[in-house]
Amino acid sequence: MQFQIIYQPSAEATLIDLEQTDPKKYRKVLKTLALMETNLRHPSLQTHKFDDLFGPNGEEVFEAYVENKTPAAFRVFWYYGSDQGVITILAITPHP
């Protein structure tokens, strides 16, 4: 299934900032987002439910890996959108 990706303003701002400040990390995030569009179960994404965060209307939030085994590895937090075939990127952030 092909997914349409939409962004919360803070996630979009992070993406724009990464493009300017860390092009290598930006390319990794774009690769992750491309995988998410076509296969949310791709093994490299290690997608799983994230229990400590909810969408604006109480949606279940999921986490996908941009990097692994890296200090402050980046993650993409997302939830299923209001329409079928839509996912909303809630945050793109380093893992604590």
N, C-alpha and C positions, 0 to 999 in steps of 0.2 A: 504494500500500500504506500502510495506517495503522500507525504504530509506537507501541508502548507505551514510555514513557520512565521509567527508574528512575535514581536518583541515588546516587553514592558519598557517604558522610557529609560529606566536605570540600566537595563541590560543593553539596550541600544547605545547608550552613552559609553558604557564600558567597551563595547566593540569598537566604537569610533576612537576612543582613547588608545586602545591597544594598537590600532592601525598606525597611529602616530608615534607611540612610545616604545612598542615592542613588536615589530613586524613578524618576527619568528613565532611568537606566541599567537599573534593574530592569525597567521596561516594555520596553526594547529587548531585554533577555535573554528575557523572556517571549515576545515576538514571534518571536525566533529559534527558541525551543523549539517554538512552535506550528507554524512552518514545517517544522521537523525531523520533527514527528509525521506530517505529511502528504506532504512532498516533500523528501527529503534532497538532491535535485539542483536545488533552486530556485537560480536564478542569484545571488541576493543572499547566499546562504550561502557561496558559493565553497568548498564542501566539498572537501577533499583529504586524502590520507593524510599523517600526521605521523610522520616516520621516527625521531625522537629520543625517543619515548615508547611504552611498551607497557602493556597492561592487566595486571591482577594475575596472569593465567594466560598471559601472552605474547600476548594479542590485539593485532591491528593497531589503532592509534589513528588517528582522523580529527579534523580541525579544521574547525570551521564559524565563519564570521565573524558577530559581533554588530554590529561597526562596522568601517568602512574609512576609511582616510585621516584618522585621528584619533590624536593622541598617546596612547599606551598604550591603543589600541583593544582592546576585549574580544573574547575568543575562547571558544568552547565546545569542549572536547576530549571525545571520546566513542568508544565501541567497540560493536560488535554484541554483544548479550547472549547468555546461554546458550540462550535459546529463540528460535525464529524470530519475527520481528516485534517484538523487544525491542532497544532501544539503552540503553546505560548511560552516563550523564554522569559523566565522570571528574573534570573540572575546569572551572570558569568563572573565567577569569582575564584580566588585561590582558596584551597582547602586549608583550614586552620591546622 
